[in-house]
Amino acid sequence: TALKDNKTFIISPYFDDRESKVTRVIGIVHHEDVKQLYCWFCCQPDGQIYVSKAKIDVHSDRFGFPYGATDIVCLEPENCDPTHIAIHQSPRGNIDQLPRFEIKNRKAETLSVDFTVCISAMFGNYNNVLQFIQSVEMYKILGVQKVVIYKNNCSHLMEKVLKFYMEEGTVEIIPWPINSHLNVSSRWHFMQDGTHIGYYGQITALNDCIYRNMQRSKFVVLNDADEIILPLKHPDWKTMMKSLQEENPGTGVFLFENHVFPKTISTHMFNISSWNTVPGVNILQHVHREPDRKDVINPRKMIVDPQKVIQTSVHSVLRAYGKSVKVPMDVALVYHCRVPLQGNLPRESLIRDTTLWRYNSSLIMNVNKVLNQTIL
């Protein structure tokens, strides 16, 4: 929701009492032009209005763009249990003319799922249908109960698949029409090209996803739809995380190293004829990974305890309670099947890594089930 100034955009407010009682409003603001905002609380049960000055905390990872993910932090008044909040440029005005937002996470809930995956932005008429289904089915095999997708747009065929997963209860779609408000870049860093925010507001979506799932998911997994955190020592994420938490007490953030499996190099194994009509990549055919480069640090993706995170970026958290731990590559790695980063390497220089094949029989069966009910 855009505010009147058109420089402040509200995603959602969340109650956060981990330090003091505040309403933390996840938003996007212009890092220079928005100087002050006010929190208008609607107090219960008498409906009295309480106005206070907001703390505007633009996240440090803006990557040069003028707009950035922002926490608009509102200290809650004493003896007031607000259910809704309005954000305004001024401490004066008429509450009836301001958009009001429900404050989420107000009531404590019991954690209902173990793992939720957050896919931060589906855009560009996304049509990588086969790889998407394979990823979701892999997540389910590894122990995921929920996949939250911030959807800007996708192909008609992809809509069918999403509808199937929503009815099944696996996928939750958060509409993400960011480009009707801001000029978005499909790159993550600023190119001085008049764009406002990077990668379809990916960082804002990831932060919203953590708070949205803070009270319902034990872990939140931040990765893209073409990435799978593959355990090497454990059969699934639950046993892996149990062991990682025992070895690293007090840790809230686990970082997994990204490894590129180029979709340009394939094996003739698992060439399943019925899949050939489905657009997208068949990950079972891509089991060669690029070697590490001497001067390049592989980015990481994360599994976090959402209750320990305050602010996150894409490859690390910016602020958290508790430690972050880099998970060794012999425990797990991020299988990332995409266009190569080292495109000039011959096949002989790549490392054959068939970890994925351990799951092949249940994966093929599950993917076929979905395809038969949606597309084929």
Secondary structure, DSSP 4 states (H G I P E B T S, - for coil): -B-TTSSEEEEEEEEE-SSS-EEEEEEEEETTT----EEEEE-TTT--EEEEEPEEEE-S--TT-SEEEEEEEEEPPTT---SEEEEESSS-S-GGGS--EE-BT-S-----EEEEEEEEEE-SSB--HHHHHHHHHHHHHHT--EEEEEES-B-HHHHHHHHHHHHHTSEEEEE--GGGTS-EESSSS--SSS--EEGGGHHHHHHHHHHHTTTTEEEEEE--TTEEEEESSSSSHHHHHHHHHHHSTTEEEEEEEEEEEETTS--STT--GGGGGSSS--GGG--EEPPP-TT-PPPEEEEE-GGGEEEE-SSSEEEESSEEEEPPTTTEEEEEEES-SSTT--GGGSEE--GGGGGHHHHHHHHHHHHHHHT-
